[in-house]
């Protein structure tokens, strides 16, 4: 089961990376050159015709800018949500004994009193579960993130989706900044040459491309990475279960 969870996590991250990379390459390889050709073509026509064409060209540029903003935002939020859900699932499996090390020796048959047969509460696992649920609850209450991912948006026009994503992105971003502090793993700017020294932490630095020889390695920084430096979540509302991300809402009043 642990392998299944790990494989699912890897597939999700690779999918998000592939989608983000594909969107970026498509915009750079097809959309941007086409817009440049359109600009040159419009500049060459008569002024009267330019007045009729310019509003459409301006709208195309606006859609291009919206895509460069919304697509990475939605993919980042989806990747964060997937990580939280998979982490929650993995911890629950560990707490229930579904993940058992291969080297664990067989338990001896020992008769124990009934009081000792009751399962003990895994405090560490429960704290992790509560933290994951609290983050999901914050993103839902502040930015309606769970509502957005649970909604079927296939039938909505792109303009309506884009307007909704702008508010979701802003609200969820503000919520994360309020309770979680992030810092880049590497302080250098993306695109600059960097040196990876011997004994580097693989959890902080992932080497890509053609790797030969032994460290230190010299390469180009593609992404600075992110790490959490502070988490200060609000207390659980009294009487509310931590697994309830958002309570159901019932409007009270006279019924006909």
Secondary structure by P-SEA (a helix, b strand, c coil): caaaaaaaaaaaaaaaaaaaaaaaaaaaccaaaaaaaaaaaaaaccaaaaaaaaaaaaaaaaaaaaaaccaaaaaaaaaaaaaaaaaaaaaaaaaacccccccccccccccccccccccccaaaaaaaaaaaaaaaaaaaaacaaaaaaacccccccaaaaaaaaaaaaaaaaaaaaacbbbbbcccccccbbbbbccccccccccccccccccccbbbbbcccbbbbcbbbbccccccccccccccbbbbbcccc
